[in-house]
């Protein structure tokens, strides 16, 4: 998954269009994008959308908004951002079904929240005839307390990966981001470290609200990739081509990774724990691990 496109849950037309713009995954928002008075109606809308997406009825080839080239007709995976607390449990009760990849839990603060949601999801899976544990959870870390507790949250029940909610986090910290966004560097690296320590997938890079400046988006996405993030959340379809470009390995990178793994596996068969890469540099298991990760699509 290279891209996760946020879509408001109370806008049926936007939801239908979102299936055709080329995102790898959608995050249908039942939290901040939906005003309190519209929450109940939005739940019904999103429940119908998830069921429709699961049926595969939007299978026609789409075109990207930037260059109009045909993209894969494969439907994006659908996640739903649910509210914290009891409201989020009601959200889950409305949307859990065969077409749902998982839920993003807004304003996650504690493992207790994850445990309570796990209990709700277990009952809903049983009721829907789904495999237990199939609905995954992505905690959204949006406060100082959440970031400091990231190592525990990363090990919580059903957690697939972590995601930072940086607008709320910056407000909680009282920081103003400069051009290089170094003010959040520690929080970002800490989230990557917590994910790796827990053995879960690398975190999704946070959104950029400036969807018109694609050059800046490319630069910041490359920087986040170097930090260890994989994939990025987007707020507008115009951001998708840039994010896909950054997180899609070049053919030369894939070929080099395959060659490196082949050389190393041959060295192991020959009784050595190291090998030389195509440029004559010494390589061991730690380097080969990165090549394997690239080939696995992480």
SVG drawing of the C-alpha trace seen along z (x, -y; Angstrom):
<svg xmlns="http://www.w3.org/2000/svg" viewBox="-29 -28 64 53">
<polyline fill="none" stroke="black" stroke-width="0.4" points="0.0,0.0 1.6,-3.2 -1.3,-5.6 -4.2,-6.0 -6.7,-8.6 -8.9,-10.3 -12.6,-10.7 -15.4,-12.2 -18.0,-9.6 -21.0,-11.9 -20.4,-12.6 -21.7,-9.7 -20.6,-11.2 -17.0,-11.7 -17.0,-8.1 -18.0,-6.7 -15.4,-8.8 -12.7,-7.8 -12.9,-4.2 -11.8,-5.3 -8.9,-7.8 -6.1,-5.2 -5.5,-5.2 -4.2,-1.9 -6.4,-2.3 -9.1,-4.6 -9.7,-5.9 -13.3,-6.8 -13.6,-9.4 -16.4,-9.3 -14.5,-11.5 -13.4,-15.1 -14.8,-15.3 -18.3,-14.7 -20.2,-17.2 -21.8,-15.8 -25.3,-16.2 -24.5,-14.1 -22.8,-11.2 -25.7,-8.8 -26.5,-9.4 -22.8,-9.1 -22.6,-5.7 -25.4,-4.5 -23.8,-6.0 -20.4,-4.4 -22.0,-1.0 -23.6,-1.0 -20.4,-2.1 -18.3,0.7 -20.9,3.3 -20.9,1.9 -17.1,1.8 -17.0,5.4 -19.3,6.5 -16.7,5.2 -19.3,3.3 -16.9,0.4 -14.5,2.5 -14.1,0.3 -10.7,-1.0 -10.1,-4.5 -7.8,-7.3 -5.5,-9.3 -6.3,-13.0 -2.8,-14.1 -1.9,-12.4 -5.0,-10.5 -3.2,-7.3 -5.2,-4.1 -4.6,-2.7 -5.4,0.7 -9.1,1.5 -8.3,3.2 -10.4,1.6 -8.6,-0.1 -8.8,1.5 -11.3,-0.3 -10.5,-1.5 -12.8,-3.6 -11.6,-6.2 -13.8,-5.8 -14.3,-8.1 -12.7,-7.4 -14.7,-5.8 -18.3,-4.6 -19.0,-6.6 -16.3,-4.6 -17.8,-1.4 -21.1,-2.5 -19.1,-3.4 -17.6,0.1 -21.0,1.7 -22.3,0.0 -19.4,0.7 -17.8,4.0 -18.4,6.4 -16.7,8.3 -15.5,5.2 -13.7,3.7 -9.9,4.0 -9.9,2.4 -10.5,-0.7 -8.2,-3.7 -8.9,-4.6 -8.8,-8.4 -7.1,-9.9 -5.8,-6.7 -4.4,-7.3 -4.1,-3.9 -3.9,-0.1 -7.1,0.0 -8.9,-1.7 -7.5,0.8 -8.5,3.7 -12.1,2.3 -12.3,2.0 -10.9,5.5 -13.8,6.8 -16.3,5.0 -14.7,6.1 -14.6,9.7 -18.4,9.7 -19.1,8.0 -16.9,10.5 -18.8,13.3 -22.1,11.8 -21.0,11.2 -19.5,14.6 -16.0,13.2 -12.7,14.8 -11.8,13.7 -9.1,11.0 -9.5,10.2 -10.5,6.5 -7.2,4.8 -6.6,1.6 -4.4,-1.4 -4.1,-3.6 -3.8,-7.3 -1.3,-9.0 -2.4,-12.6 -1.0,-13.7 2.2,-13.8 0.8,-11.0 0.1,-8.8 3.5,-9.2 5.2,-8.5 3.1,-5.3 3.8,-4.3 5.8,-1.1 2.9,0.2 0.3,-0.8 2.2,0.9 1.9,4.2 -1.9,3.7 -4.5,6.2 -5.1,6.2 -2.6,3.4 -1.4,3.5 0.7,0.3 0.8,-3.1 -0.1,-6.5 0.7,-10.0 -2.0,-12.7 0.4,-15.6 -2.0,-18.5 -3.4,-17.6 0.0,-16.5 1.6,-19.9 -1.2,-21.7 -0.8,-19.5 3.0,-20.2 2.6,-23.9 5.1,-23.7 5.0,-25.5 6.5,-23.6 9.3,-25.1 10.2,-24.3 12.1,-21.1 9.5,-20.1 12.3,-19.2 10.1,-20.0 8.4,-16.6 11.5,-14.6 11.8,-12.9 8.1,-12.0 8.4,-10.5 11.5,-8.5 10.1,-7.3 7.0,-6.0 9.2,-4.2 11.3,-2.7 8.3,-1.6 6.8,0.1 10.0,2.0 10.5,3.1 6.9,4.5 7.4,6.3 4.5,4.6 4.5,2.9 6.3,-0.5 4.0,-3.5 2.1,-5.3 3.5,-8.8 1.3,-11.7 -0.8,-13.9 0.3,-17.1 -2.4,-19.7 -0.9,-21.6 -2.1,-19.6 -1.2,-22.2 2.6,-22.3 3.6,-18.9 7.3,-19.7 7.3,-20.2 5.2,-17.1 7.7,-15.1 10.6,-16.4 8.8,-15.7 7.7,-12.3 11.2,-11.3 12.4,-12.5 9.7,-10.5 10.7,-7.4 14.3,-7.8 13.1,-7.9 11.4,-4.5 7.8,-5.4 6.1,-3.3 3.2,-4.7 1.5,-8.1 -1.9,-9.3 -3.3,-11.8 -6.2,-14.4 -6.5,-15.0 -6.3,-12.8 -3.7,-15.2 -1.2,-13.9 -1.5,-10.3 0.9,-10.3 3.7,-11.8 3.3,-9.5 3.1,-6.5 6.3,-7.6 8.2,-7.9 7.1,-4.5 7.3,-2.5 10.8,-1.0 12.5,-1.5 13.1,1.5 16.8,1.1 16.3,1.2 14.2,4.4 16.8,6.0 19.7,5.0 17.8,6.4 17.1,9.7 20.7,10.0 21.9,9.2 19.6,11.9 20.7,14.4 24.4,13.7 23.8,14.0 21.9,17.2 24.6,18.7 27.2,17.6 25.2,19.3 25.1,22.5 28.9,22.2 29.3,22.0 29.9,18.2 27.8,15.6 28.9,12.8 29.1,12.0 30.1,9.3 27.5,7.2 27.8,6.2 30.1,3.3 32.4,5.5 31.3,4.3 31.0,6.7 27.4,7.6 26.0,9.5 22.5,10.5 21.7,7.0 22.1,5.5 20.2,8.3 17.3,7.8 16.6,4.5 16.7,6.0 14.2,8.7 11.9,6.0 11.9,4.2 11.1,7.3 8.3,8.1 6.7,4.8 7.1,3.3"/>
</svg>
